[in-house]
Amino acid sequence: LDKALARQIEKPVNRFHAGPSNPQRATAPCPGVRLIMICKRCKSATAIISLPSHNTGFCENCFRDFFSAQVARGIETGKLFTHEDRILVAVSGGKDSLTLLTLLAALREYVPYSYDLTAITIDMGLGGMDFSPVAELCARLNVPYLVKKTEIGPIIFDYRKEKNPCSMCAKMRRGALNDLMREQGYNKIAL
């Protein structure tokens, strides 16, 4: 029994292909034992990312390819932009906007056309902000980077003394983005 258990643990199991007819259903042979999944695409590496919605798992490299292909397909299907578009990516410095920027920059390798991509950060005039890490990332990605200086912070907090500034701040930042789009000739914005 111990030898059979050892063979079962060492054997890679792709649990996402296990079905009612498959005796290797995703149940561990004993509590505390973790089954090893194999990548559905390359079928050789250990899967580190599980996508139950797609009934699959991927290694790191295959997931990058899969994710980029899914995004490219979504852009084409939704006709979000074409090679003629000039895209302005609003970057706050947070993980969401930096991921979007990185993905759109990397996607240029996967699509059969090139597109103009520029990153922008709205400086709200509050002081103490350091945008150099974002500028370094943009340089590594070969994406031009702009910082638009505004007085949004002082207007909201000093002049208007807003108690709940979020809505007003969002509208003013969006207005600054729209102004820059018109000035620079961009026709799409990615938020």
C-alpha positions as CSV (number, residue, x, y, z in Angstrom):
1,L,0.0,0.0,0.0
2,D,2.8,2.4,0.8
3,K,4.5,1.8,-2.6
4,A,1.2,2.4,-4.4
5,L,0.6,5.6,-2.4
6,A,4.2,6.8,-3.2
7,R,3.6,6.1,-7.0
8,Q,0.3,8.0,-6.9
9,I,1.9,11.1,-5.1
10,E,4.9,11.2,-7.5
11,K,2.8,10.8,-10.7
12,P,1.7,14.2,-12.1
13,V,-2.1,14.4,-12.2
14,N,-3.9,16.9,-14.4
15,R,-7.0,17.2,-12.1
16,F,-8.9,19.4,-14.6
17,H,-9.3,16.6,-17.0
18,A,-10.6,14.3,-14.4
19,G,-14.2,13.6,-14.8
20,P,-16.8,11.1,-13.5
21,S,-15.5,8.4,-15.8
22,N,-11.9,9.1,-14.7
23,P,-10.7,7.3,-11.6
24,Q,-8.0,9.9,-11.0
25,R,-10.5,12.4,-9.8
26,A,-8.9,15.3,-8.0
27,T,-8.9,13.7,-4.6
28,A,-5.7,13.4,-2.7
29,P,-4.8,9.9,-1.7
30,C,-4.6,11.0,1.9
31,P,-5.1,14.2,3.9
32,G,-2.4,16.7,3.7
33,V,-1.0,15.4,0.3
34,R,-1.1,17.9,-2.6
35,L,-1.5,16.5,-6.1
36,I,0.8,17.9,-8.8
37,M,-0.9,19.4,-11.8
38,I,0.7,19.5,-15.2
39,C,0.3,22.4,-17.7
40,K,-2.5,21.7,-20.2
41,R,-0.6,23.5,-23.0
42,C,3.0,22.2,-22.9
43,K,2.1,19.0,-20.9
44,S,5.6,18.9,-19.4
45,A,5.9,21.7,-16.7
46,T,4.1,21.8,-13.4
47,A,1.0,24.0,-13.5
48,I,1.3,26.9,-11.1
49,I,-1.9,28.8,-12.2
50,S,-5.3,27.2,-12.0
51,L,-8.2,28.5,-14.1
52,P,-11.3,26.5,-13.1
53,S,-13.5,28.7,-15.4
54,H,-11.5,27.3,-18.3
55,N,-11.1,23.9,-16.8
56,T,-7.3,24.1,-17.1
57,G,-4.0,24.9,-15.4
58,F,-0.9,26.5,-16.8
59,C,2.8,26.9,-16.1
60,E,4.1,30.5,-16.0
61,N,5.3,30.7,-19.6
62,C,2.1,29.1,-21.1
63,F,-0.1,31.3,-18.9
64,R,1.6,34.5,-20.3
65,D,0.9,33.3,-23.8
66,F,-2.7,32.2,-23.0
67,F,-3.4,35.5,-21.2
68,S,-1.9,37.7,-24.0
69,A,-3.9,35.7,-26.6
70,Q,-7.1,36.2,-24.6
71,V,-6.6,39.9,-24.3
72,A,-5.7,40.3,-28.0
73,R,-8.8,38.3,-29.0
74,G,-10.9,40.5,-26.7
75,I,-9.5,43.7,-28.3
76,E,-10.1,42.4,-31.8
77,T,-13.6,41.1,-31.0
78,G,-14.7,44.2,-29.3
79,K,-12.9,46.4,-31.8
80,L,-11.4,48.4,-29.0
81,F,-8.5,49.8,-31.0
82,T,-6.7,49.4,-34.3
83,H,-3.3,50.3,-35.7
84,E,-4.5,53.8,-36.5
85,D,-5.4,54.7,-32.9
86,R,-3.2,56.7,-30.6
87,I,-3.8,55.3,-27.1
88,L,-3.2,57.2,-23.8
89,V,-2.9,55.0,-20.7
90,A,-3.8,56.7,-17.5
91,V,-1.3,55.5,-14.9
92,S,-1.8,56.2,-11.2
93,G,1.2,54.2,-10.0
94,G,-1.1,51.4,-8.6
95,K,-1.0,47.8,-9.5
96,D,-4.1,47.9,-11.8
97,S,-2.9,50.8,-14.0
98,L,0.7,49.5,-14.1
99,T,-0.5,46.0,-15.1
100,L,-2.7,47.5,-17.9
101,L,0.3,49.5,-19.2
102,T,2.6,46.5,-19.1
103,L,0.1,44.3,-20.8
104,L,-0.7,46.9,-23.6
105,A,3.1,47.4,-24.1
106,A,3.8,43.6,-24.3
107,L,0.8,43.1,-26.5
108,R,2.5,45.0,-29.3
109,E,4.6,41.8,-29.9
110,Y,1.4,39.6,-30.3
111,V,-0.7,41.7,-32.7
112,P,0.1,42.0,-36.4
113,Y,0.1,45.8,-36.3
114,S,1.7,48.5,-34.2
115,Y,-0.1,51.2,-32.3
116,D,1.0,54.4,-30.6
117,L,1.0,54.0,-26.8
118,T,1.7,56.7,-24.3
119,A,1.4,56.7,-20.5
120,I,0.3,59.7,-18.5
121,T,0.0,60.5,-14.8
122,I,-2.1,63.4,-13.4
123,D,-0.1,65.3,-10.8
124,M,-2.8,66.7,-8.5
125,G,-0.5,69.3,-7.0
126,L,-0.5,67.9,-3.5
127,G,3.3,67.7,-3.2
128,G,5.5,64.8,-2.1
129,M,4.7,62.6,-5.1
130,D,7.6,60.7,-6.7
131,F,6.8,59.5,-10.2
132,S,10.3,58.3,-11.0
133,P,9.5,54.5,-10.5
134,V,6.7,54.9,-13.1
135,A,9.1,56.8,-15.4
136,E,11.6,54.0,-15.1
137,L,9.0,51.3,-15.9
138,C,7.9,53.3,-19.0
139,A,11.5,53.6,-20.1
140,R,12.0,49.8,-19.8
141,L,8.7,49.2,-21.7
142,N,9.7,51.7,-24.4
143,V,6.6,53.8,-23.8
144,P,6.7,57.6,-23.7
145,Y,5.6,59.0,-20.3
146,L,3.9,62.3,-19.6
147,V,3.1,64.0,-16.2
148,K,0.4,66.6,-16.4
149,K,0.6,69.0,-13.5
150,T,-2.7,70.3,-12.2
151,E,-4.0,72.2,-9.2
152,I,-6.8,69.7,-8.5
153,G,-5.6,69.1,-4.9
154,P,-5.5,72.7,-3.8
155,I,-8.8,73.5,-5.5
156,I,-10.6,70.6,-3.8
157,F,-9.1,70.8,-0.3
158,D,-8.0,74.5,0.1
159,Y,-10.4,76.5,-2.1
160,R,-13.6,74.5,-2.0
161,K,-12.9,72.6,1.3
162,E,-14.8,69.5,0.1
163,K,-15.9,67.1,2.8
164,N,-16.4,64.3,0.4
165,P,-13.9,65.0,-2.4
166,C,-13.9,61.7,-4.3
167,S,-16.5,62.4,-6.9
168,M,-15.2,65.9,-7.6
169,C,-11.6,64.7,-7.8
170,A,-12.5,62.0,-10.2
171,K,-14.4,64.4,-12.5
172,M,-11.5,66.9,-12.5
173,R,-8.9,64.2,-13.2
174,R,-11.0,62.9,-16.1
175,G,-11.3,66.4,-17.4
176,A,-7.5,66.9,-17.3
177,L,-7.1,63.6,-19.2
178,N,-9.6,64.7,-21.8
179,D,-7.9,68.1,-22.2
180,L,-4.6,66.4,-22.8
181,M,-6.1,63.9,-25.3
182,R,-7.4,66.9,-27.4
183,E,-4.1,68.8,-27.1
184,Q,-1.9,65.9,-28.0
185,G,-4.2,64.3,-30.6
186,Y,-4.9,61.0,-28.9
187,N,-8.2,59.3,-29.8
188,K,-8.4,56.5,-27.2
189,I,-7.8,56.3,-23.5
190,A,-7.2,53.2,-21.4
191,L,-8.2,53.5,-17.7
